[in-house]
Amino acid sequence: MKTIVIALGGNALLQRGEILSAENQYKNIELMSETINKLAKEYRVVLVHGNGPQVGLLALQNLSYQSVPAYPLDILVAESQGMIGYMMMQKINQNHPEQAITTVMTRVSVDINDEAFSDPSKFIGPIYDEADKEELITKYQWTFKQDGKHYRRVVPSPIPKKIIDIEAVRLLLDKGHIVICGGGGGIPVNNLNNEFIGSEAVIDKDLTAALISRELNAEHFVILTEADAIYKNWGTPEQAAIREATPEELAPMAVADGAMGPKIMAVSDFVNATGQQAHIGALQNIQQVIEGQSGTLIYKS
């Protein structure tokens, strides 16, 4: 049976501007639950989810009770893996309780000397206006970057080097489980003298999903997000969806911009390394994206 790895964006699970509520997240997860169950009859299914909005909310909640020192980001990422994994398991099993599904707490090794630690770029949390941004900078010394017309907090996003818990994923797939892993890009750890130490970062989940895809020798890699495709000339009157492209054609757009750039980097890495095809498209079009009828198909030239 072939393996498919599906990367779900944090904003695909929670639409931009929606309240960060459990109800809204369940609603968005339900959009894809039946399709996931259908895919599990044809493929070994691996789900990797983002956590940008969710880990940002946990960080805010983390700071609100000041009688206890704030927990570091690696622990908040672990919390988001458990939270989102549980919600996905609930909805996927809702009408198919016989389908085995497991969330794997997934540690991912990163380089302590990665340049990302000196140049934060990963968006987390909700959007803010100018006044709120300045207040939070003063209060918490956070770093912000512009996200559309608003601002969001950014944190370091180092390159994933190794999926430490990949063997657990393989074992579960062999037993017929749908596996949720690499949530939020994985729990970032540094390997210091053969000891794994948590790191203050949030890894890009698409790059982690591409690494998981390669380590599992997956035949299919799909990134689902709020955008329905990759666009050229985005935000201009000339914008147009790209329906098919090679990694070489997309190379100018493969930049660490905290938006579509890392997704293009991820699918390009996968296609170049494996020769297999990859897809980027919208969560609500999941079946059509996988079948190549929607979104952007990336193939090796």
Salt bridges, closest charged atoms under 4 A:
GLU18 OE2 - LYS27 NZ 2.72
GLU30 OE1 - LYS91 NZ 3.61
GLU34 OE1 - HIS96 NE2 3.16
GLU98 OE2 - HIS96 ND1 3.51
ASP119 OD1 - LYS145 NZ 3.61
GLU130 OE2 - LYS133 NZ 3.27
GLU134 OE2 - LYS133 NZ 3.09
ASP147 OD2 - ARG16 NH1 3.14
ASP147 OD2 - ARG152 NH1 3.34
ASP165 OD1 - ARG107 NH2 2.84
GLU167 OE1 - ARG170 NH1 3.22
ASP174 OD1 - ARG44 NH1 2.71
ASP204 OD1 - LYS122 NZ 3.92
ASP206 OD1 - LYS205 NZ 2.74
ASP206 OD2 - LYS263 NZ 3.39
GLU226 OE2 - ARG16 NH2 3.01
